[in-house]
Amino acid sequence: MVRYTEKIRETAGRLLESGEVEVFIGYRQGTVPLMNEPFQLTDAARVDELYWDCNSCLNLCNYLTKRPEKRIGIVANGCNSRNIVTHIIENQITREQLYIVGIPCEGMIDHRAVQRKVNGREILDYREEGADIIISGRGFEEKIKKADVLRTNCRICRHRNPVIYDELLGEKVEEQTDVDAYKDVKNIEEMTPDKKQEFFQQLIANCIRCYACRNACPLCYCPTCFVDESKPQWVGKSVDPIDTLTFHFLRAYHCAGRCTDCGACERVCPVGISMRQFTKKLNKDAEELFEWEAGLTLESRPPLDVYRPDDYNDFIR
């Protein structure tokens, strides 16, 4: 997907030079391979720093909340665009403020999977060649199929094309219609209560409560997070298993009906916890109970964000 880099640079330069946007939000290469970083620029002379490849994973919507600029340019693939929709619905930004540059997405790679492929050796260089990636370091170079190291959320993504944009940089890619997005959730649902408890306890056993997942999540924009509240204190901040599990469950519930499964939480976790297991269950419930997937339309609000007097559920009355 590196082919989009020049198009992004040209578009950003045009928008900044013409004054159509005051700031442009995209990615640039990080200080180490496989780690592109969010990048905001206001000077068209710096557009050559913009970059796009299969490591452009972090969700850029984190940088949209309550922006003061009148006009903002932003790069958006499928999941980023869905979070933009959610931000607009939740009044964190207005549609009129945004110039959305859409990127059809073929999936991002999992840097941990790549590390496993090279047996943990230090990676010094990365490049893309069609359907392959070339990884090299001291004394080695390996060619790896992208499909073999795709992130787990990308493997089951059903919305790879942007759902909202002002300009699309390329032809739309074919959507994946033959994937079971909730296979792992169904496996957990079939467990006994004791097995479920054991599963989730093991899942978060290595959590160090660094809150990287919260900080990377585009949905976590509360001025004060519930874990930082002291009056009352909702949950302890130690690595006690009960406190840790409570944090993950409560954070997941705050994302109910809003999560786009962008995977930013898992991308930044320093100990590799698959915390999407929490939010995916709620995504499945929202889809089955309300026929709802987050961020697909500006015309409807999330199911847990509305009240209807004619709701068919008796408990709501």
C-alpha beads as a LAMMPS data file, in Angstrom:
LAMMPS data file: protein, C-alpha beads

317 atoms
316 bonds

1 atom types
1 bond types

-500.0 500.0 xlo xhi
-500.0 500.0 ylo yhi
-500.0 500.0 zlo zhi

Masses

1 110.0

Atoms # bond

1 1 1 0.000 0.000 0.000
2 1 1 3.044 2.232 -0.108
3 1 1 1.770 3.343 -3.535
4 1 1 -0.612 5.719 -1.778
5 1 1 2.226 7.703 -0.209
6 1 1 2.831 10.040 -3.157
7 1 1 -0.889 10.607 -3.645
8 1 1 -1.279 11.537 0.024
9 1 1 1.648 13.954 -0.190
10 1 1 0.269 15.602 -3.323
11 1 1 -3.198 15.931 -1.806
12 1 1 -1.932 17.298 1.513
13 1 1 0.303 19.808 -0.258
14 1 1 -2.554 21.016 -2.431
15 1 1 -4.940 21.386 0.493
16 1 1 -2.442 23.224 2.697
17 1 1 -1.133 25.528 -0.028
18 1 1 -4.633 26.513 -1.116
19 1 1 -5.710 27.152 2.462
20 1 1 -8.520 24.634 2.150
21 1 1 -7.288 23.046 5.382
22 1 1 -5.334 24.519 8.283
23 1 1 -3.823 21.226 9.394
24 1 1 -3.406 17.803 7.817
25 1 1 -3.350 14.607 9.883
26 1 1 -1.689 11.486 8.542
27 1 1 1.224 9.173 9.275
28 1 1 4.973 9.289 8.935
29 1 1 7.606 6.615 9.383
30 1 1 8.511 5.997 12.997
31 1 1 11.964 5.786 14.510
32 1 1 11.955 1.981 14.239
33 1 1 10.663 -0.304 11.458
34 1 1 7.028 -1.497 11.528
35 1 1 5.978 1.483 13.670
36 1 1 4.507 4.359 11.672
37 1 1 3.391 7.249 13.861
38 1 1 0.592 9.827 13.629
39 1 1 1.757 13.110 12.133
40 1 1 0.099 16.529 12.045
41 1 1 1.442 19.212 9.761
42 1 1 0.519 22.792 8.970
43 1 1 3.398 23.539 6.589
44 1 1 3.103 22.249 3.025
45 1 1 6.903 22.157 2.846
46 1 1 6.849 19.112 5.140
47 1 1 4.524 16.888 3.108
48 1 1 7.431 14.618 2.149
49 1 1 7.367 13.353 5.735
50 1 1 3.926 11.833 5.171
51 1 1 3.955 8.096 4.603
52 1 1 1.530 5.223 4.159
53 1 1 2.103 1.495 4.192
54 1 1 0.870 -1.591 6.029
55 1 1 2.119 -0.207 9.347
56 1 1 -0.277 2.764 9.437
57 1 1 -2.282 1.245 12.256
58 1 1 -2.948 3.748 15.029
59 1 1 -6.361 5.392 14.826
60 1 1 -6.038 9.045 13.812
61 1 1 -9.426 9.977 15.261
62 1 1 -7.691 10.445 18.601
63 1 1 -6.538 13.759 17.161
64 1 1 -9.977 15.042 16.169
65 1 1 -11.678 15.488 19.525
66 1 1 -12.850 19.084 20.030
67 1 1 -10.413 20.536 17.483
68 1 1 -10.574 24.339 17.205
69 1 1 -9.541 24.545 13.544
70 1 1 -12.222 25.421 11.033
71 1 1 -10.918 22.970 8.440
72 1 1 -8.887 19.790 8.996
73 1 1 -7.559 17.308 6.467
74 1 1 -7.267 13.697 7.564
75 1 1 -6.340 10.364 6.015
76 1 1 -8.919 7.636 6.588
77 1 1 -9.153 3.973 5.689
78 1 1 -12.180 1.844 6.551
79 1 1 -11.957 1.753 10.347
80 1 1 -10.648 5.316 10.675
81 1 1 -13.551 6.574 8.572
82 1 1 -16.051 4.715 10.752
83 1 1 -14.582 6.357 13.835
84 1 1 -14.862 9.729 12.117
85 1 1 -18.575 9.031 11.685
86 1 1 -18.815 8.140 15.379
87 1 1 -16.998 11.337 16.347
88 1 1 -19.414 13.401 14.274
89 1 1 -22.457 11.658 15.761
90 1 1 -21.105 12.176 19.275
91 1 1 -20.457 15.887 18.638
92 1 1 -16.682 15.677 18.988
93 1 1 -16.150 17.242 15.556
94 1 1 -18.412 18.551 12.798
95 1 1 -18.572 17.224 9.266
96 1 1 -17.981 20.741 7.955
97 1 1 -14.599 20.889 9.685
98 1 1 -13.248 17.866 7.862
99 1 1 -11.725 17.150 4.496
100 1 1 -11.466 13.357 4.490
101 1 1 -8.925 11.705 2.205
102 1 1 -10.088 8.121 1.773
103 1 1 -7.693 5.188 1.393
104 1 1 -8.982 1.750 0.331
105 1 1 -7.319 -0.670 2.736
106 1 1 -6.032 -4.188 2.109
107 1 1 -5.120 -4.791 5.740
108 1 1 -2.334 -3.855 8.136
109 1 1 0.393 -6.176 9.339
110 1 1 0.874 -7.427 12.878
111 1 1 4.359 -6.429 14.017
112 1 1 4.357 -9.204 16.622
113 1 1 3.575 -11.809 13.965
114 1 1 6.465 -10.474 11.885
115 1 1 8.781 -10.714 14.890
116 1 1 7.762 -14.333 15.363
117 1 1 8.513 -15.057 11.700
118 1 1 12.110 -13.888 12.167
119 1 1 12.464 -15.614 15.559
120 1 1 12.697 -12.366 17.479
121 1 1 15.780 -11.080 15.662
122 1 1 16.198 -7.308 15.515
123 1 1 14.522 -5.851 12.432
124 1 1 16.429 -2.965 10.897
125 1 1 14.616 -2.503 7.597
126 1 1 11.206 -3.135 6.080
127 1 1 9.830 -2.692 2.593
128 1 1 6.823 -3.828 0.602
129 1 1 6.913 -5.640 -2.728
130 1 1 3.430 -6.387 -3.983
131 1 1 1.864 -9.080 -1.828
132 1 1 5.110 -9.590 0.098
133 1 1 7.116 -7.729 2.696
134 1 1 10.900 -7.867 2.911
135 1 1 12.334 -7.905 6.420
136 1 1 16.051 -7.539 7.034
137 1 1 18.491 -7.135 9.884
138 1 1 22.062 -8.010 10.758
139 1 1 22.916 -11.077 8.722
140 1 1 19.447 -11.922 7.444
141 1 1 16.776 -10.963 4.940
142 1 1 13.432 -12.709 4.659
143 1 1 10.461 -12.424 2.332
144 1 1 7.104 -12.888 4.055
145 1 1 3.616 -13.031 2.589
146 1 1 1.524 -10.132 3.887
147 1 1 -1.441 -12.456 4.174
148 1 1 0.480 -14.560 6.701
149 1 1 1.080 -11.658 9.094
150 1 1 -2.095 -9.596 8.810
151 1 1 -3.534 -8.264 12.037
152 1 1 -6.381 -10.392 13.362
153 1 1 -8.939 -7.599 13.015
154 1 1 -7.885 -7.037 9.390
155 1 1 -8.393 -10.719 8.592
156 1 1 -12.090 -10.418 9.449
157 1 1 -12.693 -6.804 8.379
158 1 1 -15.882 -6.355 6.345
159 1 1 -15.486 -2.613 5.704
160 1 1 -12.079 -2.092 4.132
161 1 1 -13.170 0.906 2.076
162 1 1 -13.844 4.288 3.685
163 1 1 -17.526 4.829 4.435
164 1 1 -17.182 8.612 4.258
165 1 1 -14.712 10.754 2.304
166 1 1 -14.282 13.894 0.226
167 1 1 -11.623 12.422 -2.025
168 1 1 -10.738 8.780 -2.626
169 1 1 -7.125 8.025 -3.556
170 1 1 -7.564 4.886 -5.593
171 1 1 -10.062 2.282 -6.654
172 1 1 -12.159 0.622 -3.987
173 1 1 -10.997 -2.835 -2.951
174 1 1 -13.249 -5.866 -2.811
175 1 1 -14.909 -6.277 0.562
176 1 1 -14.538 -9.528 2.468
177 1 1 -17.975 -11.112 2.647
178 1 1 -17.016 -14.686 3.468
179 1 1 -15.472 -14.110 6.907
180 1 1 -16.891 -15.074 10.282
181 1 1 -16.194 -11.958 12.313
182 1 1 -17.267 -13.541 15.582
183 1 1 -15.904 -17.075 15.465
184 1 1 -13.729 -16.552 18.544
185 1 1 -16.609 -14.915 20.425
186 1 1 -18.846 -17.895 19.705
187 1 1 -16.196 -20.214 21.103
188 1 1 -16.170 -18.251 24.360
189 1 1 -19.971 -18.169 24.498
190 1 1 -20.003 -21.967 24.449
191 1 1 -17.813 -22.183 27.549
192 1 1 -19.180 -22.898 31.002
193 1 1 -19.231 -19.958 33.448
194 1 1 -16.167 -21.331 35.242
195 1 1 -14.269 -21.730 31.973
196 1 1 -15.204 -18.192 30.935
197 1 1 -13.895 -16.817 34.207
198 1 1 -10.683 -18.774 33.799
199 1 1 -10.340 -17.592 30.182
200 1 1 -10.629 -13.900 31.014
201 1 1 -8.416 -14.168 34.078
202 1 1 -5.689 -15.705 31.943
203 1 1 -6.309 -13.157 29.192
204 1 1 -5.490 -10.188 31.425
205 1 1 -2.975 -11.921 33.700
206 1 1 -0.032 -9.962 32.258
207 1 1 -1.751 -6.558 32.288
208 1 1 0.423 -3.883 33.926
209 1 1 -2.343 -1.238 33.984
210 1 1 -0.383 1.159 31.780
211 1 1 -3.627 2.305 30.092
212 1 1 -2.036 2.306 26.640
213 1 1 -5.206 0.623 25.321
214 1 1 -7.358 3.405 26.730
215 1 1 -5.068 6.136 25.443
216 1 1 -4.960 4.683 21.918
217 1 1 -8.713 4.105 21.707
218 1 1 -10.502 6.832 19.702
219 1 1 -13.611 6.288 21.837
220 1 1 -11.893 7.085 25.142
221 1 1 -12.098 10.863 25.148
222 1 1 -13.765 11.507 28.525
223 1 1 -12.103 14.472 30.305
224 1 1 -11.648 12.248 33.360
225 1 1 -11.576 8.488 32.925
226 1 1 -13.487 6.381 35.441
227 1 1 -10.201 4.816 36.589
228 1 1 -8.939 8.271 37.566
229 1 1 -12.027 9.232 39.558
230 1 1 -11.487 9.347 43.308
231 1 1 -14.879 10.617 44.496
232 1 1 -16.193 7.980 44.225
233 1 1 -13.423 5.559 43.361
234 1 1 -14.921 3.084 40.924
235 1 1 -11.972 0.737 40.656
236 1 1 -8.553 0.365 42.238
237 1 1 -5.462 1.210 40.196
238 1 1 -3.300 -1.695 41.302
239 1 1 -2.589 -4.844 39.295
240 1 1 -4.879 -6.803 41.580
241 1 1 -6.687 -9.308 39.301
242 1 1 -10.162 -8.123 40.339
243 1 1 -9.317 -4.460 39.743
244 1 1 -7.678 -5.282 36.429
245 1 1 -10.588 -7.368 35.181
246 1 1 -13.035 -4.689 36.332
247 1 1 -11.119 -2.055 34.369
248 1 1 -11.204 -4.075 31.150
249 1 1 -14.880 -4.986 31.457
250 1 1 -15.962 -1.425 32.264
251 1 1 -13.878 0.040 29.448
252 1 1 -15.432 -2.466 27.049
253 1 1 -18.947 -1.522 28.153
254 1 1 -18.139 2.134 27.513
255 1 1 -17.376 1.084 23.917
256 1 1 -20.592 -0.919 23.469
257 1 1 -22.273 -0.079 20.169
258 1 1 -19.421 2.300 19.317
259 1 1 -16.366 0.109 18.672
260 1 1 -15.266 -0.281 15.034
261 1 1 -12.762 -3.053 15.854
262 1 1 -9.885 -0.896 14.610
263 1 1 -7.501 -2.819 16.867
264 1 1 -5.581 0.222 18.141
265 1 1 -5.867 -1.126 21.692
266 1 1 -4.108 -4.370 20.817
267 1 1 -1.548 -2.624 18.627
268 1 1 -0.181 -0.571 21.520
269 1 1 -0.423 -3.130 24.324
270 1 1 3.151 -3.697 25.537
271 1 1 2.373 -7.222 26.742
272 1 1 0.262 -8.352 23.784
273 1 1 -3.161 -8.758 25.408
274 1 1 -5.983 -9.516 22.977
275 1 1 -8.465 -7.163 24.637
276 1 1 -10.644 -7.134 21.529
277 1 1 -12.157 -10.275 23.061
278 1 1 -14.076 -7.919 25.360
279 1 1 -15.380 -5.457 22.766
280 1 1 -16.113 -8.005 20.041
281 1 1 -18.733 -9.717 22.199
282 1 1 -20.542 -6.400 22.563
283 1 1 -20.208 -5.730 18.832
284 1 1 -21.802 -9.113 18.166
285 1 1 -24.673 -8.367 20.546
286 1 1 -25.282 -4.948 18.965
287 1 1 -25.400 -6.511 15.517
288 1 1 -27.712 -9.361 16.518
289 1 1 -30.048 -7.390 18.793
290 1 1 -30.180 -4.072 16.955
291 1 1 -28.775 -4.779 13.462
292 1 1 -26.133 -2.194 14.244
293 1 1 -22.493 -1.794 13.258
294 1 1 -20.751 1.313 14.506
295 1 1 -19.777 4.133 12.186
296 1 1 -21.523 3.117 8.982
297 1 1 -23.975 6.013 8.752
298 1 1 -24.479 9.573 9.944
299 1 1 -28.236 9.119 9.825
300 1 1 -28.646 6.941 12.929
301 1 1 -27.328 7.052 16.467
302 1 1 -25.917 4.028 18.329
303 1 1 -28.615 1.825 19.899
304 1 1 -27.529 2.587 23.469
305 1 1 -27.612 6.310 22.721
306 1 1 -31.317 6.643 21.940
307 1 1 -34.681 6.290 23.643
308 1 1 -37.883 5.360 21.840
309 1 1 -41.244 5.397 23.639
310 1 1 -42.375 2.530 21.396
311 1 1 -39.380 0.335 22.252
312 1 1 -40.439 -3.315 22.178
313 1 1 -38.520 -4.121 25.371
314 1 1 -40.776 -3.944 28.420
315 1 1 -37.969 -3.064 30.800
316 1 1 -37.389 0.277 29.073
317 1 1 -40.848 1.591 29.967

Bonds

1 1 1 2
2 1 2 3
3 1 3 4
4 1 4 5
5 1 5 6
6 1 6 7
7 1 7 8
8 1 8 9
9 1 9 10
10 1 10 11
11 1 11 12
12 1 12 13
13 1 13 14
14 1 14 15
15 1 15 16
16 1 16 17
17 1 17 18
18 1 18 19
19 1 19 20
20 1 20 21
21 1 21 22
22 1 22 23
23 1 23 24
24 1 24 25
25 1 25 26
26 1 26 27
27 1 27 28
28 1 28 29
29 1 29 30
30 1 30 31
31 1 31 32
32 1 32 33
33 1 33 34
34 1 34 35
35 1 35 36
36 1 36 37
37 1 37 38
38 1 38 39
39 1 39 40
40 1 40 41
41 1 41 42
42 1 42 43
43 1 43 44
44 1 44 45
45 1 45 46
46 1 46 47
47 1 47 48
48 1 48 49
49 1 49 50
50 1 50 51
51 1 51 52
52 1 52 53
53 1 53 54
54 1 54 55
55 1 55 56
56 1 56 57
57 1 57 58
58 1 58 59
59 1 59 60
60 1 60 61
61 1 61 62
62 1 62 63
63 1 63 64
64 1 64 65
65 1 65 66
66 1 66 67
67 1 67 68
68 1 68 69
69 1 69 70
70 1 70 71
71 1 71 72
72 1 72 73
73 1 73 74
74 1 74 75
75 1 75 76
76 1 76 77
77 1 77 78
78 1 78 79
79 1 79 80
80 1 80 81
81 1 81 82
82 1 82 83
83 1 83 84
84 1 84 85
85 1 85 86
86 1 86 87
87 1 87 88
88 1 88 89
89 1 89 90
90 1 90 91
91 1 91 92
92 1 92 93
93 1 93 94
94 1 94 95
95 1 95 96
96 1 96 97
97 1 97 98
98 1 98 99
99 1 99 100
100 1 100 101
101 1 101 102
102 1 102 103
103 1 103 104
104 1 104 105
105 1 105 106
106 1 106 107
107 1 107 108
108 1 108 109
109 1 109 110
110 1 110 111
111 1 111 112
112 1 112 113
113 1 113 114
114 1 114 115
115 1 115 116
116 1 116 117
117 1 117 118
118 1 118 119
119 1 119 120
120 1 120 121
121 1 121 122
122 1 122 123
123 1 123 124
124 1 124 125
125 1 125 126
126 1 126 127
127 1 127 128
128 1 128 129
129 1 129 130
130 1 130 131
131 1 131 132
132 1 132 133
133 1 133 134
134 1 134 135
135 1 135 136
136 1 136 137
137 1 137 138
138 1 138 139
139 1 139 140
140 1 140 141
141 1 141 142
142 1 142 143
143 1 143 144
144 1 144 145
145 1 145 146
146 1 146 147
147 1 147 148
148 1 148 149
149 1 149 150
150 1 150 151
151 1 151 152
152 1 152 153
153 1 153 154
154 1 154 155
155 1 155 156
156 1 156 157
157 1 157 158
158 1 158 159
159 1 159 160
160 1 160 161
161 1 161 162
162 1 162 163
163 1 163 164
164 1 164 165
165 1 165 166
166 1 166 167
167 1 167 168
168 1 168 169
169 1 169 170
170 1 170 171
171 1 171 172
172 1 172 173
173 1 173 174
174 1 174 175
175 1 175 176
176 1 176 177
177 1 177 178
178 1 178 179
179 1 179 180
180 1 180 181
181 1 181 182
182 1 182 183
183 1 183 184
184 1 184 185
185 1 185 186
186 1 186 187
187 1 187 188
188 1 188 189
189 1 189 190
190 1 190 191
191 1 191 192
192 1 192 193
193 1 193 194
194 1 194 195
195 1 195 196
196 1 196 197
197 1 197 198
198 1 198 199
199 1 199 200
200 1 200 201
201 1 201 202
202 1 202 203
203 1 203 204
204 1 204 205
205 1 205 206
206 1 206 207
207 1 207 208
208 1 208 209
209 1 209 210
210 1 210 211
211 1 211 212
212 1 212 213
213 1 213 214
214 1 214 215
215 1 215 216
216 1 216 217
217 1 217 218
218 1 218 219
219 1 219 220
220 1 220 221
221 1 221 222
222 1 222 223
223 1 223 224
224 1 224 225
225 1 225 226
226 1 226 227
227 1 227 228
228 1 228 229
229 1 229 230
230 1 230 231
231 1 231 232
232 1 232 233
233 1 233 234
234 1 234 235
235 1 235 236
236 1 236 237
237 1 237 238
238 1 238 239
239 1 239 240
240 1 240 241
241 1 241 242
242 1 242 243
243 1 243 244
244 1 244 245
245 1 245 246
246 1 246 247
247 1 247 248
248 1 248 249
249 1 249 250
250 1 250 251
251 1 251 252
252 1 252 253
253 1 253 254
254 1 254 255
255 1 255 256
256 1 256 257
257 1 257 258
258 1 258 259
259 1 259 260
260 1 260 261
261 1 261 262
262 1 262 263
263 1 263 264
264 1 264 265
265 1 265 266
266 1 266 267
267 1 267 268
268 1 268 269
269 1 269 270
270 1 270 271
271 1 271 272
272 1 272 273
273 1 273 274
274 1 274 275
275 1 275 276
276 1 276 277
277 1 277 278
278 1 278 279
279 1 279 280
280 1 280 281
281 1 281 282
282 1 282 283
283 1 283 284
284 1 284 285
285 1 285 286
286 1 286 287
287 1 287 288
288 1 288 289
289 1 289 290
290 1 290 291
291 1 291 292
292 1 292 293
293 1 293 294
294 1 294 295
295 1 295 296
296 1 296 297
297 1 297 298
298 1 298 299
299 1 299 300
300 1 300 301
301 1 301 302
302 1 302 303
303 1 303 304
304 1 304 305
305 1 305 306
306 1 306 307
307 1 307 308
308 1 308 309
309 1 309 310
310 1 310 311
311 1 311 312
312 1 312 313
313 1 313 314
314 1 314 315
315 1 315 316
316 1 316 317
